[in-house]
Amino acid sequence: DAAAGEAGRREITGIAVPYDVAATVSDGTSVIIKQGALPVDGKAPRLYMNHDSTNAIGIVTERVETPEGMMFTAKISKTQSGDEALILAQDGVLDSVSIGINPVKYTTAKDGTVTVTAADWIELSLVPVPAFAGAIITDIAASIPQDEPEISTIETEPTQETETMSEATIPAVEATIPTAP
């Protein structure tokens, strides 16, 4: 945390999508993403919670293509939603991701499986259950500053005066039970 500076690091890293793995997406379509289908440059995909564009929490800052799949690093914004996302990721509640793409080149097999060979990568979402098995968060490099309660000490000098304490008399209280008229 100290090396990261005052603001601290707020990044997650993982596998955005594994290649050549069939997944059933939200509309029921079986989809396969091929190596080279996603861009590694150009406009950076936004980072959302659960594919909700009204809940943007950051941006993908690095995209690396490997034979196994598209790797990513994303910076999480220093917002209340970003803090919540980091806590959920650190606790393992949100341990997966899901891509949001617009296919540009694809083929559809007789069984309905769509194989994507080129796509615009629009967003990446933190999700509890991914469509593509293996689309996971592998590393969280984050520090969320905790407000430490300030402890102050007040030094006083003992006084020599002492007062005697007397027993207080506690008046008797009668219990009442409400009755209906």
Buried (B, 14 or more C-beta within 10 A) or exposed (E): EEEEEEEBBBBBBBBBBBBEBBBEBEEEEBBBBBBEBBBEEEEBBBBBBEBEEEBBBBBBBEBEBEEEBBBBBBBBBBEEBBBBBBEBBBEEEBBBBBBBBEBEEBEEEEEEBBBBBBBBBBBBBBBEEBBBEBBBBEEBEBEBEEEEEEEEEEEEEEEEEEEEEEEEEEEEEEEEEEEEE
